[in-house]
Amino acid sequence: MDPIPNNLADQGGVSMSSVEPGAQSSAMIATASGFADGRPLTSLAPSPNLVTRPRGSASSSSTSFTAIGVVALYLLIAASTGIVLLGVLPVMLSIRAFQRGEKLAPVALAAAALAILVALSALAHH
């Protein structure tokens, strides 16, 4: 089994099956920088079909939306069942949103703080 595909030999590269066992490391170095005839490896280049999202789209604040959704779920559970969950997960998600530079990160942090305040006040009244 060759570590380098045989089609490299067809494209002017070095096939490991044609290299002596002691010289395999130097053959790998030669093929790592490009083909033997000087052509660069194009398989490492970014795909021209790569789809990127615009910076201001909703997906750029996905962690913030997740934090806000978790807070809403926490508040719904607290209101309907009386089970209070401390808002650790929303806090961690809002911290992650700040690290990612999301625009809605302050809103997520405010929602996480609200979840913690509701949990603490519910625990204090029981």
C-alpha positions as CSV (number, residue, x, y, z in Angstrom):
1,M,0.0,0.0,0.0
2,D,1.6,3.3,-1.1
3,P,1.2,6.3,1.2
4,I,1.1,8.6,-1.9
5,P,-1.5,7.8,-4.6
6,N,-0.2,6.3,-7.8
7,N,-1.8,9.2,-9.8
8,L,1.0,11.4,-8.6
9,A,3.4,9.4,-10.8
10,D,1.1,10.0,-13.7
11,Q,1.2,13.8,-13.1
12,G,4.9,14.0,-12.8
13,G,5.2,13.3,-9.1
14,V,7.3,10.7,-7.3
15,S,5.6,7.4,-6.4
16,M,6.7,5.8,-3.2
17,S,6.8,2.4,-5.0
18,S,9.7,3.7,-7.2
19,V,11.8,5.1,-4.3
20,E,14.3,3.0,-2.5
21,P,13.4,2.3,1.2
22,G,16.2,4.5,2.6
23,A,15.3,7.5,0.4
24,Q,11.6,7.6,1.2
25,S,11.9,10.6,3.6
26,S,13.6,12.8,1.0
27,A,11.0,11.8,-1.6
28,M,8.2,12.9,0.8
29,I,9.9,16.3,1.3
30,A,10.2,16.7,-2.5
31,T,6.5,15.9,-3.0
32,A,5.3,18.0,-0.1
33,S,6.4,21.2,-1.8
34,G,5.0,20.3,-5.2
35,F,5.3,17.9,-8.1
36,A,8.7,16.9,-9.4
37,D,8.3,19.1,-12.5
38,G,7.8,22.2,-10.3
39,R,4.0,22.5,-10.4
40,P,2.4,23.3,-7.1
41,L,0.0,21.0,-5.3
42,T,-3.5,22.4,-6.2
43,S,-5.4,20.0,-3.9
44,L,-4.3,22.1,-0.9
45,A,-5.7,25.3,-2.4
46,P,-9.2,26.5,-1.2
47,S,-12.0,25.3,-3.3
48,P,-13.5,27.9,-5.7
49,N,-16.9,26.5,-4.8
50,L,-16.4,27.4,-1.1
51,V,-19.6,29.2,0.2
52,T,-19.0,31.9,2.7
53,R,-21.7,33.6,4.8
54,P,-21.9,37.4,4.9
55,R,-20.7,38.9,8.2
56,G,-24.0,40.4,9.2
57,S,-26.2,37.4,8.6
58,A,-28.2,35.6,11.4
59,S,-25.8,32.7,11.3
60,S,-23.0,35.0,12.5
61,S,-25.0,35.4,15.8
62,S,-25.9,31.7,16.2
63,T,-24.4,31.3,19.6
64,S,-26.2,34.4,20.9
65,F,-29.5,33.0,19.5
66,T,-28.8,29.7,21.2
67,A,-28.2,31.4,24.5
68,I,-31.4,33.4,24.2
69,G,-33.3,30.2,23.3
70,V,-31.9,28.3,26.3
71,V,-32.9,31.2,28.6
72,A,-36.4,31.1,27.2
73,L,-36.5,27.4,27.8
74,Y,-35.2,27.8,31.3
75,L,-37.9,30.4,32.1
76,L,-40.6,28.3,30.5
77,I,-39.6,25.3,32.7
78,A,-39.4,27.5,35.8
79,A,-42.9,29.0,35.1
80,S,-44.7,25.8,34.2
81,T,-43.1,23.2,36.6
82,G,-41.5,25.2,39.4
83,I,-38.2,23.6,38.7
84,V,-35.5,26.3,38.7
85,L,-32.3,25.9,36.7
86,L,-29.3,28.0,37.4
87,G,-28.2,29.7,34.1
88,V,-24.8,28.2,33.7
89,L,-25.3,27.1,30.1
90,P,-26.6,30.5,28.9
91,V,-23.6,32.3,30.6
92,M,-21.1,30.0,28.9
93,L,-22.9,30.5,25.6
94,S,-22.9,34.2,26.0
95,I,-19.1,34.2,26.9
96,R,-18.6,32.2,23.7
97,A,-20.6,34.7,21.7
98,F,-18.4,37.5,23.0
99,Q,-15.3,35.5,22.0
100,R,-16.6,35.1,18.5
101,G,-17.4,38.8,18.3
102,E,-21.1,38.4,17.7
103,K,-23.3,41.5,17.5
104,L,-25.9,40.0,19.8
105,A,-23.5,38.9,22.5
106,P,-24.6,41.7,24.9
107,V,-28.2,40.7,24.5
108,A,-27.3,37.0,25.2
109,L,-25.4,38.1,28.3
110,A,-28.3,40.1,29.5
111,A,-30.6,37.2,28.9
112,A,-28.2,34.9,30.9
113,A,-28.1,37.4,33.7
114,L,-32.0,37.5,33.7
115,A,-32.0,33.7,33.9
116,I,-29.7,33.7,36.9
117,L,-31.7,36.5,38.7
118,V,-35.0,34.6,38.2
119,A,-33.4,31.4,39.4
120,L,-31.9,33.1,42.5
121,S,-35.1,34.9,43.4
122,A,-37.1,31.7,42.9
123,L,-34.8,29.9,45.2
124,A,-34.9,32.7,47.8
125,H,-38.7,32.6,48.0
126,H,-38.9,28.9,48.6
